[in-house]
Amino acid sequence: MKKLAILAIVLLTTSCAVSEEIPTNQFEQEASSSPDSNQSVESDQPLPDSADLESEAGEQEQPSTEVDEQETEAQPTQPNEATNQPESSETVDSPALGEETVNGYINQLTVRAEVTSGYDRDLFRHWVDADRDGCHAREETLIAESVGQVSVSGDCDIRGSWFSAFDGETTTNPSNFDVDHMVPLKEAWDSGANNWSSSTRERFANDLGSPHSLIAVSRSSNRSKGASDPAEWMPPRQDYWCEYVFSWTLVKIRWSLSADPAEISALRDYGGDCLISEMDFDVSISEADIVTAPPAPEPTPEPAPEPEQESTAGGSSEDELDPRFRTCGLAKENGFGPYVEGIDPEYEWYRDGDNDGTVCE
């Protein structure tokens, strides 16, 4: 600053051409009032001389100005870093994640590998008319899920209109739609129903106690789904994915069914972050229906079949009968059947599901 003051003295002396000597300490006082100081220039100094002094001082202090600009340009980074923090209490004042998203329910599922053998559709008796009102569980579901006015007459003759949440198809002909088990029967078997009693499996297959267990959908979408879990199939209509994952999870919790690791991963990926409050259907009764009594124990297993005896394939003589099995599926696995009505006594042991006169075919 002293060098700057001396330079200013020389310039002022030359330009003004005055002989009056200006005390050096006066310029030191003026120089001390540079932009870096909080003091202002005294009003009794000549205005032209002050302007020249400020001009020359500005030229000398350009490096310092550049530094200030660089520091000013670097300052906006601080607000950017701060944007990662909540700006108000409203941003953070929300329920815990597990209380508002489907993940909170997925967390309740038991993770376990699936059973891979022993399933037979005949082990799940359906459709039944549990309340004996003339309409069985499939028909009751169609009545409940009609999106328009519904009427029932005669032998449960239903008229209404239906919307398939899986793919968006609509119909007024109930025969065009299937009633799908949200958790397929085979998936239930693989996830724990293999340990249930027959009466428990029947109640699962005809579950009208939960709005999520049975759903009316287009025949094509139901055939496409088959026995797949969410790791293998999801509805073509993506707008329904949140509700599909939530419904699937609620049914599994309701019936104490497990889920394999790939299934858990898919449930989280496709709907774990979905908000419960944004679901299109009413879930107010879900808490009452989620937990049920433990499944009834499986009856004592029947003794192992006797060694296979020499006989003609597919039938039996009048003197010898094939071993009796719990289902046709087990009979076939052990090399017995088919049995024809009126010819094979074993025919009476099994249910002829298609009424063609032959069982275990």
C-alpha positions as CSV (number, residue, x, y, z in Angstrom):
1,M,0.0,0.0,0.0
2,K,2.9,2.4,0.7
3,K,4.2,1.8,-2.9
4,L,0.7,2.6,-4.2
5,A,0.6,5.8,-2.2
6,I,4.0,7.0,-3.4
7,L,2.9,6.3,-7.1
8,A,-0.2,8.4,-6.5
9,I,1.9,11.3,-5.1
10,V,4.0,11.4,-8.2
11,L,1.0,11.3,-10.6
12,L,-0.9,14.0,-8.7
13,T,2.1,16.2,-8.5
14,T,2.7,16.0,-12.3
15,S,-1.0,16.4,-13.4
16,C,-1.8,19.2,-11.1
17,A,1.5,21.0,-11.5
18,V,1.2,22.6,-8.1
19,S,4.1,23.5,-5.9
20,E,2.2,23.0,-2.7
21,E,3.6,20.0,-0.9
22,I,1.1,17.5,0.2
23,P,2.0,15.6,3.3
24,T,2.8,12.0,2.7
25,N,0.8,10.8,5.6
26,Q,-2.3,12.4,4.1
27,F,-2.1,10.0,1.1
28,E,-1.4,7.2,3.3
29,Q,-4.6,8.0,5.1
30,E,-6.4,8.1,1.7
31,A,-4.8,4.9,0.6
32,S,-5.9,3.2,3.7
33,S,-9.5,3.9,2.6
34,S,-9.2,1.4,-0.3
35,P,-12.1,-1.1,-1.0
36,D,-10.6,-3.4,1.5
37,S,-11.3,-0.9,4.3
38,N,-14.6,0.0,5.9
39,Q,-13.6,3.8,6.0
40,S,-14.8,6.2,3.3
41,V,-12.7,8.9,1.5
42,E,-12.8,12.2,3.3
43,S,-15.0,14.8,1.6
44,D,-12.4,17.6,1.7
45,Q,-10.2,15.9,-1.0
46,P,-10.3,17.2,-4.6
47,L,-12.8,15.0,-6.6
48,P,-10.6,14.8,-9.7
49,D,-7.6,13.7,-7.7
50,S,-9.6,11.1,-5.9
51,A,-11.0,9.7,-9.1
52,D,-7.5,9.4,-10.6
53,L,-6.4,7.7,-7.4
54,E,-9.2,5.2,-7.5
55,S,-8.5,4.5,-11.2
56,E,-4.9,3.8,-10.7
57,A,-5.5,1.8,-7.6
58,G,-8.0,-0.3,-9.5
59,E,-5.5,-1.1,-12.2
60,Q,-3.0,-2.2,-9.6
61,E,-5.5,-4.4,-7.6
62,Q,-6.9,-6.4,-10.6
63,P,-5.4,-9.7,-9.4
64,S,-7.2,-9.3,-6.1
65,T,-10.5,-8.7,-8.0
66,E,-10.0,-11.9,-10.0
67,V,-9.6,-13.8,-6.8
68,D,-12.8,-12.4,-5.4
69,E,-14.7,-13.4,-8.6
70,Q,-13.4,-16.9,-8.3
71,E,-14.5,-17.2,-4.7
72,T,-17.9,-15.8,-5.7
73,E,-18.3,-18.3,-8.4
74,A,-17.4,-21.1,-6.0
75,Q,-20.0,-20.1,-3.5
76,P,-23.1,-21.6,-5.2
77,T,-21.8,-25.1,-4.5
78,Q,-22.7,-24.6,-0.9
79,P,-26.5,-24.4,-1.5
80,N,-26.3,-27.3,-3.9
81,E,-24.8,-29.4,-1.1
82,A,-27.5,-28.2,1.3
83,T,-30.3,-29.3,-1.1
84,N,-29.7,-32.9,0.0
85,Q,-31.0,-31.9,3.5
86,P,-34.7,-31.5,4.3
87,E,-35.8,-27.9,3.7
88,S,-38.8,-28.1,6.0
89,S,-40.4,-30.4,8.5
90,E,-43.1,-31.4,6.0
91,T,-40.4,-33.3,3.9
92,V,-39.5,-35.6,6.8
93,D,-42.8,-35.7,8.7
94,S,-44.0,-39.0,7.2
95,P,-44.8,-42.5,8.4
96,A,-42.1,-45.2,8.5
97,L,-41.5,-47.0,5.3
98,G,-42.8,-50.3,6.6
99,E,-46.1,-48.7,7.6
100,E,-47.0,-47.2,4.3
101,T,-45.6,-49.4,1.5
102,V,-46.2,-53.0,0.4
103,N,-42.6,-53.8,1.6
104,G,-43.9,-53.7,5.1
105,Y,-46.1,-56.7,4.4
106,I,-43.6,-58.5,2.2
107,N,-41.3,-58.4,5.3
108,Q,-43.8,-60.6,7.1
109,L,-43.5,-63.5,4.6
110,T,-41.4,-66.5,5.6
111,V,-38.7,-67.2,3.1
112,R,-38.3,-70.9,2.3
113,A,-37.5,-73.1,-0.7
114,E,-40.6,-74.5,-2.4
115,V,-41.8,-78.1,-2.3
116,T,-41.4,-79.5,-5.8
117,S,-43.4,-82.8,-5.8
118,G,-46.7,-84.3,-4.8
119,Y,-49.1,-81.7,-6.2
120,D,-52.5,-82.9,-7.6
121,R,-55.3,-80.5,-8.4
122,D,-57.8,-83.0,-7.0
123,L,-56.3,-82.4,-3.6
124,F,-58.1,-79.0,-3.6
125,R,-61.8,-79.6,-3.9
126,H,-63.6,-76.7,-5.6
127,W,-66.0,-75.1,-6.4
128,V,-68.2,-75.6,-3.4
129,D,-71.4,-73.9,-2.2
130,A,-70.4,-73.5,1.4
131,D,-73.4,-71.4,2.4
132,R,-75.9,-73.6,0.4
133,D,-77.5,-70.6,-1.3
134,G,-77.4,-72.2,-4.7
135,C,-74.3,-70.4,-6.0
136,H,-70.8,-71.9,-5.5
137,A,-67.6,-70.0,-4.9
138,R,-66.9,-69.2,-8.6
139,E,-70.4,-67.8,-9.1
140,E,-70.2,-65.9,-5.8
141,T,-67.0,-64.2,-7.1
142,L,-68.6,-63.3,-10.4
143,I,-71.6,-61.8,-8.5
144,A,-69.3,-59.8,-6.2
145,E,-67.0,-58.5,-9.0
146,S,-69.5,-57.3,-11.6
147,V,-68.7,-53.7,-12.3
148,G,-72.3,-53.0,-13.5
149,Q,-75.7,-53.9,-12.2
150,V,-75.9,-57.7,-11.5
151,S,-78.9,-60.0,-11.4
152,V,-79.2,-63.6,-10.3
153,S,-82.0,-65.9,-11.3
154,G,-82.9,-69.5,-11.5
155,D,-80.0,-71.9,-10.9
156,C,-77.6,-69.1,-10.2
157,D,-77.9,-67.6,-13.7
158,I,-75.8,-64.4,-13.5
159,R,-76.1,-61.3,-15.6
160,G,-73.7,-58.4,-15.3
161,S,-70.5,-56.9,-16.7
162,W,-66.9,-57.6,-15.8
163,F,-63.5,-56.0,-16.1
164,S,-60.3,-58.1,-16.2
165,A,-57.7,-56.3,-14.0
166,F,-55.0,-58.5,-15.5
167,D,-55.3,-57.2,-19.1
168,G,-58.2,-54.7,-19.2
169,E,-60.6,-56.9,-21.1
170,T,-64.4,-56.5,-20.5
171,T,-67.3,-58.8,-21.1
172,T,-71.0,-59.2,-20.3
173,N,-70.8,-62.9,-20.7
174,P,-69.6,-64.6,-17.5
175,S,-68.6,-67.7,-19.4
176,N,-65.8,-65.7,-21.1
177,F,-64.1,-65.1,-17.8
178,D,-62.3,-67.4,-15.4
179,V,-62.2,-67.1,-11.6
180,D,-58.5,-67.1,-10.8
181,H,-56.9,-68.1,-7.5
182,M,-54.6,-65.1,-6.8
183,V,-52.1,-67.6,-5.4
184,P,-52.5,-70.6,-7.7
185,L,-53.3,-74.0,-6.1
186,K,-49.9,-75.5,-7.1
187,E,-48.1,-72.4,-5.7
188,A,-50.0,-72.9,-2.4
189,W,-49.0,-76.6,-2.3
190,D,-45.4,-75.7,-2.9
191,S,-45.5,-73.0,-0.3
192,G,-47.0,-75.0,2.6
193,A,-50.4,-76.4,1.7
194,N,-48.8,-79.8,1.3
195,N,-48.9,-80.0,5.1
196,W,-52.6,-79.0,5.3
197,S,-55.6,-81.3,5.9
198,S,-58.0,-81.8,3.0
199,S,-60.6,-79.6,4.7
200,T,-58.0,-76.7,4.9
201,R,-57.1,-77.1,1.3
202,E,-60.8,-77.0,0.4
203,R,-61.3,-73.8,2.3
204,F,-58.3,-72.2,0.6
205,A,-59.6,-73.2,-2.9
206,N,-63.0,-71.6,-2.1
207,D,-61.9,-68.6,0.0
208,L,-64.7,-66.0,0.0
209,G,-63.5,-64.6,3.3
210,S,-61.0,-62.3,1.7
211,P,-61.5,-59.9,-1.2
212,H,-58.1,-60.9,-2.6
213,S,-58.1,-64.7,-2.8
214,L,-60.3,-65.0,-5.9
215,I,-60.6,-62.7,-8.9
216,A,-62.6,-62.7,-12.1
217,V,-60.3,-62.2,-15.1
218,S,-60.2,-62.9,-18.8
219,R,-59.7,-66.5,-19.8
220,S,-56.6,-65.8,-21.8
221,S,-54.8,-64.0,-19.0
222,N,-55.6,-66.8,-16.5
223,R,-54.3,-69.4,-18.9
224,S,-51.2,-67.3,-19.5
225,K,-50.6,-67.0,-15.7
226,G,-51.1,-70.7,-15.0
227,A,-49.3,-71.7,-11.8
228,S,-46.6,-69.0,-12.0
229,D,-45.5,-66.8,-9.2
230,P,-44.5,-63.1,-9.7
231,A,-40.9,-64.1,-10.4
232,E,-42.2,-65.9,-13.5
233,W,-45.3,-63.9,-14.6
234,M,-46.9,-60.5,-14.0
235,P,-50.1,-59.2,-15.5
236,P,-49.8,-57.5,-18.9
237,R,-51.6,-54.4,-17.5
238,Q,-48.8,-52.7,-15.5
239,D,-51.2,-50.3,-13.8
240,Y,-52.4,-53.3,-11.8
241,W,-48.9,-54.4,-10.6
242,C,-49.1,-52.6,-7.2
243,E,-52.5,-54.2,-6.4
244,Y,-51.4,-57.5,-7.8
245,V,-48.3,-57.7,-5.6
246,F,-50.2,-56.5,-2.6
247,S,-53.0,-59.0,-3.1
248,W,-50.6,-61.8,-3.6
249,T,-48.7,-60.9,-0.4
250,L,-51.9,-60.6,1.6
251,V,-53.2,-64.0,0.6
252,K,-49.8,-65.6,1.5
253,I,-49.9,-63.9,4.9
254,R,-53.5,-64.9,5.5
255,W,-52.8,-68.6,4.8
256,S,-49.3,-68.7,6.4
257,L,-47.7,-69.6,3.1
258,S,-44.0,-69.1,2.5
259,A,-42.2,-67.5,-0.4
260,D,-39.0,-68.5,-2.1
261,P,-36.1,-66.0,-2.5
262,A,-36.7,-65.3,-6.2
263,E,-40.4,-64.6,-5.4
264,I,-39.5,-62.2,-2.6
265,S,-37.1,-60.3,-4.9
266,A,-39.8,-60.0,-7.6
267,L,-42.4,-58.8,-5.2
268,R,-40.1,-56.1,-4.0
269,D,-39.1,-55.1,-7.6
270,Y,-42.6,-55.0,-9.0
271,G,-44.5,-53.5,-6.0
272,G,-42.6,-53.3,-2.8
273,D,-42.4,-49.4,-2.9
274,C,-46.1,-49.0,-3.8
275,L,-48.0,-46.9,-1.2
276,I,-50.9,-48.6,0.5
277,S,-52.9,-45.4,0.6
278,E,-52.8,-45.3,-3.2
279,M,-54.4,-48.7,-3.8
280,D,-57.6,-48.7,-5.9
281,F,-59.4,-51.2,-3.7
282,D,-60.4,-51.1,-0.1
283,V,-58.0,-52.8,2.2
284,S,-59.6,-51.8,5.5
285,I,-60.5,-55.4,6.3
286,S,-57.1,-56.8,5.4
287,E,-55.7,-56.6,9.0
288,A,-58.6,-58.8,10.3
289,D,-58.1,-61.4,7.5
290,I,-54.3,-61.5,7.3
291,V,-53.6,-63.9,10.1
292,T,-55.5,-67.1,10.4
293,A,-55.2,-70.2,12.7
294,P,-52.3,-72.5,11.9
295,P,-53.2,-75.1,9.2
296,A,-54.7,-78.3,10.5
297,P,-52.1,-81.1,10.7
298,E,-52.0,-83.6,7.9
299,P,-53.7,-86.9,8.6
300,T,-51.4,-89.9,9.4
301,P,-49.8,-91.0,6.1
302,E,-51.1,-94.1,4.6
303,P,-48.7,-97.1,4.6
304,A,-46.4,-97.5,1.6
305,P,-47.9,-99.4,-1.3
306,E,-47.2,-103.1,-1.6
307,P,-44.6,-104.3,-4.1
308,E,-46.0,-104.3,-7.6
309,Q,-47.4,-107.7,-8.6
310,E,-47.6,-109.2,-12.0
311,S,-50.8,-108.2,-13.7
312,T,-52.0,-106.8,-16.9
313,A,-51.2,-103.1,-17.3
314,G,-54.0,-100.7,-16.7
315,G,-56.4,-103.2,-15.0
316,S,-56.8,-106.0,-12.5
317,S,-58.3,-109.5,-12.3
318,E,-61.3,-110.4,-10.3
319,D,-59.1,-112.2,-7.7
320,E,-56.4,-109.5,-7.3
321,L,-56.8,-105.7,-6.7
322,D,-54.1,-103.1,-7.2
323,P,-52.9,-101.2,-4.1
324,R,-55.2,-98.4,-3.1
325,F,-53.7,-94.9,-3.1
326,R,-54.8,-91.6,-1.8
327,T,-55.1,-90.0,-5.2
328,C,-54.9,-91.1,-8.9
329,G,-51.7,-89.1,-9.1
330,L,-50.0,-91.4,-6.6
331,A,-51.4,-94.4,-8.3
332,K,-50.0,-93.4,-11.7
333,E,-46.6,-92.6,-10.2
334,N,-46.4,-96.1,-9.0
335,G,-47.5,-97.6,-12.3
336,F,-51.2,-98.4,-11.6
337,G,-54.3,-97.5,-13.6
338,P,-56.2,-96.6,-15.6
339,Y,-59.5,-98.1,-14.3
340,V,-62.7,-98.4,-16.3
341,E,-66.1,-98.1,-14.8
342,G,-67.9,-101.5,-14.6
343,I,-64.7,-103.4,-15.3
344,D,-62.2,-102.5,-12.7
345,P,-63.3,-102.5,-9.0
346,E,-60.6,-99.9,-8.4
347,Y,-62.6,-97.4,-10.4
348,E,-64.8,-96.8,-7.3
349,W,-61.8,-95.7,-5.3
350,Y,-61.1,-92.5,-7.2
351,R,-63.0,-89.5,-8.5
352,D,-63.9,-89.4,-12.2
353,G,-63.4,-85.6,-12.7
354,D,-64.5,-85.5,-16.3
355,N,-67.2,-88.3,-16.0
356,D,-65.8,-90.3,-19.0
357,G,-66.0,-93.6,-17.2
358,T,-62.2,-93.9,-16.7
359,V,-60.0,-92.8,-13.8
360,C,-56.3,-92.5,-13.3
361,E,-55.8,-92.3,-17.0
